[in-house]
Amino acid sequence: MHRALITLFGGMTALLLLAGCSEKGTDTEHSATDTPAAVSFATDGHLKMLYDNRMHPAAIEYEGKIYIAWRGVNGWPQMRTYDLESRMFSERVNILDGLEDVFDLDKYTRDQHYNPVIWMSIDGHFQLIAGCHGNRPGNYNDCDKMKTKVTGDIYGGWEKVESTINISVNYPKVYRIYGDQTLMHFRNTGHLGSWTYRLSPDGEQGWHGPEQDVVDMSLAADPAVSCLDFHAGSYHGIRISKDGKTLHDAFIGTQQDFRDTDCEAPANKHYGELGDDRRYNLYYVKVDLRTGQVYNYAGKELTAPVSRGVANTDALIYDTDERIFAVVPSIHLDENDQPYFLGEVSDETPFRGWFTFVYYEDGEWKKTKVARTSHYFNAAMLDRNRDGDFRALLIVGDGEAKKDNRHEDIRNLNRYGWGDRVEEWISKDGGATWKLSRDITPVEGYRYQNIKRVSTGIGESSNEIFLFYGWQPDAKPGEAVAFLWDDR
């Protein structure tokens, strides 16, 4: 495979594959036989410079351009555009320029959760939220919110947005829904907090939500039954139906925060002692956004918030039997709003496992192993290709990527796992069997993580353009590289 080195960002180098886009926007023509190429668009990344499915979107399509945000210099939100016709990138912009006295910028280096999420309000202003991760009483936060001073222009300056969304917002996911409203889904408070959403009529102000949160796994905990319920939480990924009226919510259960308590965390039946954090099982509910009512897959209405007990009884679609399911799955909705799920489940070790496809057929939830990978945080993206076949874009790894997991400085790029390759897998029989289709790894020897969608409208995302990032094994914070894969 041909490779060419192009200088980016004043002396740093990034490997570009055939696509040939540089900081200034140089373009190289493609032939019909070219292998689709991943193109570097940033070389200043920190840990999780692009976050996993718990945050969305990092990129949106608007008037022929992809607007991309990432965690770059000093952990601050950066943006640039990718022109769909010319396949060229614009100059980048540091969103916090001029806001040094408005926000606490020092915090951004310290926490990988402070990634930016972007969207557009009804009046045409780009909106951005970042710096979200208030975990403890007295440290709750409503994040840093800002918008463009000029409609449709990320280069005309940014200003603070004063409106309040919620007392605490973590892992924001933003979607346009029916009636041109904007939905933000998030976790309320810390690790064991509840999950809910807020709606805005214009995408900037007037945020309001349901009377009850959607899921609260520690609700109704009873010490006479088990202390474990007091340590129950969850992590969520969502998709919005194409008509914008239904929220599809896939979540995994977690048991956390046992330290300094009298409740003893049980050993895992497969792996023994796991420490303070164990994440198991896949749950699914859907929310009618017109009424706020919550239902399970069978259509049974559930009382909100959904507790751990109710989730285990009425919302569980995959009991992993204490095998780790750490990152919320990628969700695909077909033309009938039928959900399909793809995520990594551990196997021989807590780290090494299988990307697993979960689907409903013949009255039951079925599971298919797709490909092996090396860490339970490795990311997957599920959709369909042009032929209508299921397509899985996977961060695939050999062995187990446990060496630096959770033992290094929180800024260490290797802290939360990685894969060795980025691969496309295809199923032509509805997900029953899978085969490797293409290896789209940009740079051999790098480590990779977190494939991201590009939002294109209500209930829609691009199935041709994706983002992910990588780094050299010994790279320092601020040296991760972000890639865009244009498969048109």
Secondary structure in CASP SS format (residue, H / E / C, confidence):
PFRMAT SS
TARGET T0000
AUTHOR 0000-0000-0000
METHOD secondary structure of the structure
MODEL  1
M C 1.00
H C 1.00
R C 1.00
A E 1.00
L E 1.00
I E 1.00
T E 1.00
L E 1.00
F C 1.00
G C 1.00
G C 1.00
M E 1.00
T E 1.00
A E 1.00
L E 1.00
L E 1.00
L C 1.00
L C 1.00
A C 1.00
G C 1.00
C C 1.00
S C 1.00
E C 1.00
K C 1.00
G C 1.00
T C 1.00
D C 1.00
T C 1.00
E C 1.00
H C 1.00
S C 1.00
A C 1.00
T C 1.00
D C 1.00
T C 1.00
P C 1.00
A C 1.00
A E 1.00
V E 1.00
S E 1.00
F E 1.00
A E 1.00
T E 1.00
D E 1.00
G E 1.00
H C 1.00
L C 1.00
K C 1.00
M C 1.00
L C 1.00
Y C 1.00
D C 1.00
N C 1.00
R C 1.00
M C 1.00
H E 1.00
P C 1.00
A C 1.00
A E 1.00
I E 1.00
E E 1.00
Y E 1.00
E C 1.00
G C 1.00
K E 1.00
I E 1.00
Y E 1.00
I E 1.00
A E 1.00
W E 1.00
R E 1.00
G C 1.00
V H 1.00
N H 1.00
G H 1.00
W C 1.00
P E 1.00
Q E 1.00
M E 1.00
R E 1.00
T E 1.00
Y E 1.00
D E 1.00
L C 1.00
E C 1.00
S C 1.00
R C 1.00
M C 1.00
F E 1.00
S C 1.00
E C 1.00
R C 1.00
V E 1.00
N E 1.00
I C 1.00
L C 1.00
D C 1.00
G C 1.00
L C 1.00
E C 1.00
D C 1.00
V C 1.00
F C 1.00
D C 1.00
L H 1.00
D H 1.00
K H 1.00
Y H 1.00
T H 1.00
R C 1.00
D C 1.00
Q C 1.00
H C 1.00
Y C 1.00
N C 1.00
P C 1.00
V E 1.00
I E 1.00
W E 1.00
M E 1.00
S C 1.00
I C 1.00
D C 1.00
G C 1.00
H C 1.00
F E 1.00
Q E 1.00
L E 1.00
I E 1.00
A E 1.00
G C 1.00
C C 1.00
H C 1.00
G C 1.00
N C 1.00
R C 1.00
P C 1.00
G C 1.00
N C 1.00
Y C 1.00
N C 1.00
D C 1.00
C C 1.00
D E 1.00
K E 1.00
M E 1.00
K E 1.00
T E 1.00
K E 1.00
V E 1.00
T C 1.00
G C 1.00
D E 1.00
I E 1.00
Y E 1.00
G E 1.00
G E 1.00
W E 1.00
E E 1.00
K E 1.00
V C 1.00
E C 1.00
S C 1.00
T C 1.00
I C 1.00
N C 1.00
I C 1.00
S C 1.00
V C 1.00
N E 1.00
Y E 1.00
P E 1.00
K E 1.00
V E 1.00
Y E 1.00
R E 1.00
I C 1.00
Y H 1.00
G H 1.00
D H 1.00
Q C 1.00
T E 1.00
L E 1.00
M E 1.00
H E 1.00
F E 1.00
R E 1.00
N E 1.00
T C 1.00
G C 1.00
H C 1.00
L C 1.00
G C 1.00
S E 1.00
W E 1.00
T E 1.00
Y E 1.00
R E 1.00
L E 1.00
S E 1.00
P C 1.00
D C 1.00
G C 1.00
E C 1.00
Q C 1.00
G C 1.00
W C 1.00
H E 1.00
G C 1.00
P C 1.00
E C 1.00
Q C 1.00
D C 1.00
V C 1.00
V E 1.00
D C 1.00
M C 1.00
S C 1.00
L C 1.00
A C 1.00
A C 1.00
D C 1.00
P C 1.00
A C 1.00
V C 1.00
S C 1.00
C H 1.00
L H 1.00
D H 1.00
F H 1.00
H H 1.00
A E 1.00
G E 1.00
S E 1.00
Y E 1.00
H E 1.00
G E 1.00
I E 1.00
R E 1.00
I E 1.00
S C 1.00
K C 1.00
D C 1.00
G C 1.00
K C 1.00
T E 1.00
L E 1.00
H E 1.00
D E 1.00
A E 1.00
F E 1.00
I E 1.00
G E 1.00
T E 1.00
Q E 1.00
Q C 1.00
D C 1.00
F C 1.00
R C 1.00
D C 1.00
T C 1.00
D C 1.00
C C 1.00
E C 1.00
A C 1.00
P C 1.00
A C 1.00
N E 1.00
K C 1.00
H C 1.00
Y C 1.00
G E 1.00
E C 1.00
L C 1.00
G C 1.00
D C 1.00
D C 1.00
R E 1.00
R E 1.00
Y E 1.00
N E 1.00
L E 1.00
Y E 1.00
Y E 1.00
V E 1.00
K E 1.00
V E 1.00
D E 1.00
L C 1.00
R C 1.00
T C 1.00
G C 1.00
Q C 1.00
V E 1.00
Y E 1.00
N C 1.00
Y C 1.00
A C 1.00
G C 1.00
K C 1.00
E E 1.00
L E 1.00
T C 1.00
A C 1.00
P C 1.00
V E 1.00
S C 1.00
R H 1.00
G H 1.00
V H 1.00
A H 1.00
N H 1.00
T H 1.00
D H 1.00
A H 1.00
L E 1.00
I E 1.00
Y E 1.00
D C 1.00
T C 1.00
D C 1.00
E C 1.00
R C 1.00
I C 1.00
F C 1.00
A C 1.00
V C 1.00
V C 1.00
P C 1.00
S E 1.00
I E 1.00
H E 1.00
L E 1.00
D C 1.00
E C 1.00
N C 1.00
D C 1.00
Q C 1.00
P E 1.00
Y E 1.00
F E 1.00
L E 1.00
G E 1.00
E E 1.00
V E 1.00
S E 1.00
D C 1.00
E C 1.00
T C 1.00
P C 1.00
F C 1.00
R C 1.00
G E 1.00
W E 1.00
F E 1.00
T E 1.00
F E 1.00
V E 1.00
Y E 1.00
Y E 1.00
E E 1.00
D C 1.00
G C 1.00
E E 1.00
W E 1.00
K E 1.00
K E 1.00
T E 1.00
K E 1.00
V E 1.00
A E 1.00
R E 1.00
T E 1.00
S C 1.00
H C 1.00
Y C 1.00
F C 1.00
N C 1.00
A C 1.00
A E 1.00
M E 1.00
L E 1.00
D E 1.00
R E 1.00
N C 1.00
R C 1.00
D C 1.00
G C 1.00
D C 1.00
F E 1.00
R E 1.00
A E 1.00
L E 1.00
L E 1.00
I E 1.00
V E 1.00
G C 1.00
D C 1.00
G C 1.00
E C 1.00
A C 1.00
K C 1.00
K C 1.00
D C 1.00
N C 1.00
R C 1.00
H C 1.00
E C 1.00
D C 1.00
I C 1.00
R C 1.00
N C 1.00
L C 1.00
N C 1.00
R C 1.00
Y C 1.00
G C 1.00
W C 1.00
G E 1.00
D C 1.00
R E 1.00
V E 1.00
E E 1.00
E E 1.00
W E 1.00
I E 1.00
S E 1.00
K C 1.00
D C 1.00
G C 1.00
G C 1.00
A C 1.00
T C 1.00
W C 1.00
K E 1.00
L E 1.00
S E 1.00
R E 1.00
D E 1.00
I C 1.00
T C 1.00
P C 1.00
V C 1.00
E C 1.00
G C 1.00
Y C 1.00
R E 1.00
Y E 1.00
Q E 1.00
N E 1.00
I E 1.00
K E 1.00
R C 1.00
V C 1.00
S E 1.00
T E 1.00
G E 1.00
I C 1.00
G C 1.00
E E 1.00
S E 1.00
S C 1.00
N C 1.00
E C 1.00
I E 1.00
F E 1.00
L E 1.00
F E 1.00
Y E 1.00
G E 1.00
W E 1.00
Q C 1.00
P C 1.00
D C 1.00
A C 1.00
K C 1.00
P C 1.00
G C 1.00
E C 1.00
A E 1.00
V E 1.00
A E 1.00
F E 1.00
L E 1.00
W E 1.00
D E 1.00
D C 1.00
R C 1.00
END
